[in-house]
């Protein structure tokens, strides 16, 4: 019903991005630019998207600078690592894939998101 008003998306597609309480602060459903867009606030959404992209660029440049300094000094530098996944070789395809390593559901149960970075 009213599919023409929803770009002919299925009910599943329409609900995939529905907010859910108790999710990690890094959950993509919490993206402020996306929320603004979904509410029809296009100019604000675009400005917010630009702010988020600039924040990501600054973060990447900082990590690259830290890695360069560590390389010059000969000190170890941990590269960025996802919290809930690790890269492993797929035993069938022999290609690298991100595999869930655990911890998310435990953090969600405890509502302890202290390990999550501030990405928004």
N, C-alpha and C positions, 0 to 999 in steps of 0.2 A: 504494500500500500504506500502511495506517495513516492515511489521509487524515482520518478522524474525529478523530484526535489532533492534527491540524495545522489545524483549523478549515476543512478542505476547500480549503485553498490549493493551487494547482498547484505543481509542483516549481520552476518558474521563480519564482513569487512567494516561495516559501520561501528561495530562494537569492539573491534580489536584495540582501538585507541582510547576506549573509555577509561576515565580515571578509576583507580582502585586504591583504597586506603591501605596503609601499611607497607607500601612498596619502597624500595630504596630511593634515596634522593637523586640517584643517577638514572632512574627509570625514564626511558624516552617519553613515556606518557606525561611526564612532568615538564617537558620542554615548554618554556613560557612562550616562545614564538609560535609554536604549534597551537597552543591553547588560544592565543590571540587570533590566529588565522581561522580556527574552527568557529570562533565567535564573530567572524566577519569583520574584524578590526585589522584590515589589510595593511594600512600604513604603519600602525604600531607593530604589527607582526614583522614587517620587513625591517624596521629599525632594530627590533629585538634580535632578529636573525643576524644582522650585521654585527651587533654587540657580541653575540655568542661566538661568531666566527673569529672576530678579533681576539677574544679571550682565548680561543683555541690556538690561534697563531702565536700569541705571546707565550702560552704554556709550552708549545713545541719549541720555540726559539730558546726558552730557558733551559729545557732538557738538552737541546743540542749544544748550548754553551757549556753546561755542566759536563757533558760528555767530552767536549773538546778540552776543557781544563783538566779533567781527569786523565785524558790521554797524554797531554803535555807533561803532567806531573808524575805520570806512571801510577796513579792511584786508581783503585777499582771504582767503577761507576755502574750502578744497577740501572739497566735500561727500563723503560716503562713496561710494566707487566699488568695484564688485566687481573682484576680481583677474583673472578669466579671461573676463569678459563685458563688453560695452558695449551701451548702449541705442541702437538705430538704428530708423529707420522702415522697416517692411517695404515693399518696392517694390510688392507686389501689394495688400495690405490697407490700406496707409498707416497702420497702427497701430504704436506703439512696441513693440519686442520686444528681449529680451536675446539678443545674438548673440556666439558664441564669438570672442574676439579673439586667442587663441593664448597660449602660455606654459606651460600646464599640463603637457603631455607632456614638454616640455623640462625643467621642474622635476622631474618624476617621474623622468626618466632620470638626472638628476644627483643626485636625492634632496636637492635644495636647496629647502627650504620656508621660507627666511628671510623671505619676503614675507607669509607667512600670519599673520593675527592669532591671538591666543590666545582662542578662542571657547568652549572647554570648561573 
